[in-house]
């Protein structure tokens, strides 16, 4: 996932093209161990492992499938 910029008001949005069908994506995201998203304070440098020198973690969330 590319870097996402969030404004001072805490709002941000993004759109990402994936080279995978929606059924396959759903199967990968919502498998037995689930999926979470972690937000860091700074941009990812796309080089350093494991977190791209992106600074401290500032928010996280679990993705849940809507029925």
C-alpha positions as CSV (number, residue, x, y, z in Angstrom):
1,X,0.0,0.0,0.0
2,X,1.4,3.4,-0.9
3,X,1.8,6.2,1.7
4,X,-1.5,8.0,2.5
5,X,-1.5,11.6,3.6
6,X,-3.8,12.7,6.4
7,X,-4.7,16.3,6.9
8,X,-4.6,18.3,10.2
9,X,-8.3,17.5,10.6
10,X,-7.4,13.8,10.8
11,X,-9.1,13.0,7.5
12,X,-7.5,11.2,4.6
13,X,-8.5,9.0,1.7
14,X,-6.9,6.8,-0.9
15,X,-7.7,4.6,-3.8
16,X,-5.5,1.6,-4.7
17,X,-5.6,-0.6,-7.7
18,X,-4.9,-4.3,-7.0
19,X,-4.1,-7.0,-9.5
20,X,-6.4,-9.5,-7.9
21,X,-10.1,-10.4,-8.2
22,X,-12.5,-9.3,-5.4
23,X,-13.3,-12.9,-4.4
24,X,-9.6,-13.7,-4.0
25,X,-8.9,-10.5,-2.1
26,X,-11.8,-11.2,0.3
27,X,-10.4,-14.7,0.9
28,X,-6.9,-13.3,1.6
29,X,-8.1,-10.5,3.9
30,X,-10.7,-12.4,5.9
31,X,-8.9,-15.7,6.4
32,X,-8.6,-17.4,9.8
33,X,-6.0,-15.0,11.2
34,X,-7.7,-11.8,9.9
35,X,-6.2,-8.5,8.8
36,X,-5.3,-5.3,10.6
37,X,-4.0,-2.0,9.5
38,X,-1.3,0.0,11.3
39,X,-0.7,3.8,10.8
40,X,2.6,5.4,11.5
41,X,3.4,9.0,12.1
42,X,5.9,9.5,9.1
43,X,6.1,8.3,5.5
44,X,7.4,4.9,4.7
45,X,10.8,5.1,2.9
46,X,10.1,1.9,1.0
47,X,13.5,0.6,1.9
48,X,14.0,-0.1,5.6
49,X,12.5,-3.2,7.2
50,X,10.3,-3.9,9.0
51,X,8.4,-0.6,9.1
52,X,10.1,1.6,6.5
53,X,11.5,4.1,9.1
54,X,8.0,5.4,9.3
55,X,8.2,6.6,12.9
56,X,6.0,5.7,15.9
57,X,2.7,3.8,15.5
58,X,-0.2,6.3,16.0
59,X,-3.3,4.2,15.2
60,X,-4.4,0.7,14.3
61,X,-7.6,-1.1,13.3
62,X,-8.9,-4.5,12.5
63,X,-10.6,-5.0,9.2
64,X,-14.0,-6.8,9.4
65,X,-16.1,-8.1,6.5
66,X,-19.5,-6.5,6.3
67,X,-22.3,-9.0,5.9
